[in-house]
Amino acid sequence: MPRPIITIARQLPGRIELPSVNGQPIDAEFRIGGQDALPRERLFELARGSTILITWVSERVDAALLDAAGPELKAVCNFAVGVDNIDLAACRARGIKVTNTPDAVTEGTADMAWTLLLAVARRLIPADRFARSPEYPRRGPLGPTEFVGLDLTGRTLLIVGAGRIGRAVALRSIGWGMRVLYVARTRHWDFELAPLAARRVSLEEGLREADAVSIHTPLTPETRHLIGERQLALMKPTAILVNTARGPIVDEAALVRALKDKRLYGAGLDVFEHEPKVHPDLLTLDNAVLTPHIGSAAARYREAMTEMVLANAAAVLAGLPPPNPVV
């Protein structure tokens, strides 16, 4: 029998090595793309004849790519927890398994959400820019009214999407003594019991009460533009919006208008509606902190994600259920 082919669309951190399954080594050939995203035609060529596709959020896994890979394709193992880049129905129709990497992204993304929240609250970007400029030594020591930001102690944090990452973000708020609200389709006792003692609310109620809003819901047709003009209008002018989930959950043009008009104190964004393109007006705003979708980008967690996608691939090749199935 020919060796199975594992195609990895982008270079991954850590060791590229299949784990043994039930004590049995798994043999396979690896094809690995480059550091940058491949053009579609090149991705089709790389994927041809694959048994397993390992993809990143930049790869659109649709019927065309599945067909290009060919009939030997058994699974798409996504190097992410979200799978909005994958046509799940097309995979299901072809009997192709889909897996993801939950848990491994949780702590890094939660850290990034708080990094953005604190950076916006304390005006870190304009302060950093000023400290690097010749204006600082010319001006001399700053006075007590300059670069004054917001404090978070005792404020209200709204978590939109009560999954693993949302809970990890909420747990970090304990150090600031924050009151936690959450929005979810169903009740989550892990939020409502100690130590969070959070309260479930509707989105509208939560947006009205919150001093900080952190988005952690998956991108689905129902959550696209979940935060739009009407929702932003409900928020306090002293509130901060943070998005480390998926860009299209927020109507970026509406957010820009709210930030420009000072109807919102600020926003911290790790994801963008038309990623990797960023709304040009966001680039000019001092009350927006922007990072290029690096929520899980701590070495420990990215290496753990590599281990997880390879464990999923190895299980499929061994004819066993993968540890992290989506389809």
Secondary structure, 3 states (H helix, E strand, C coil): CCCCEEEECCCCCCCCCCCCECCECCCCEEEECCCCCCCHHHHHHHHCCCCEEEECCCCCECHHHHHHHCCCCCEEEECCCCCCCECHHHHHHCCCEEECCCCCCHHHHHHHHHHHHHHHHCCHHHHHHHHHCCHHHHHCCCCCCCCCCCCCCCCEEEEECCCHHHHHHHHHHHHHCCEEEEECCCCCHHHHCCCCCCEECCHHHHHHHCCEEEECCCCCCCCCCCECHHHHHHCCCCCEEEECCCHHHECHHHHHHHHHCCCCCEEEECCCCECCECCCCHHHCCCEEECCCCCCCCHHHHHHHHHHHHHHHHHHHCCCCCCCECC
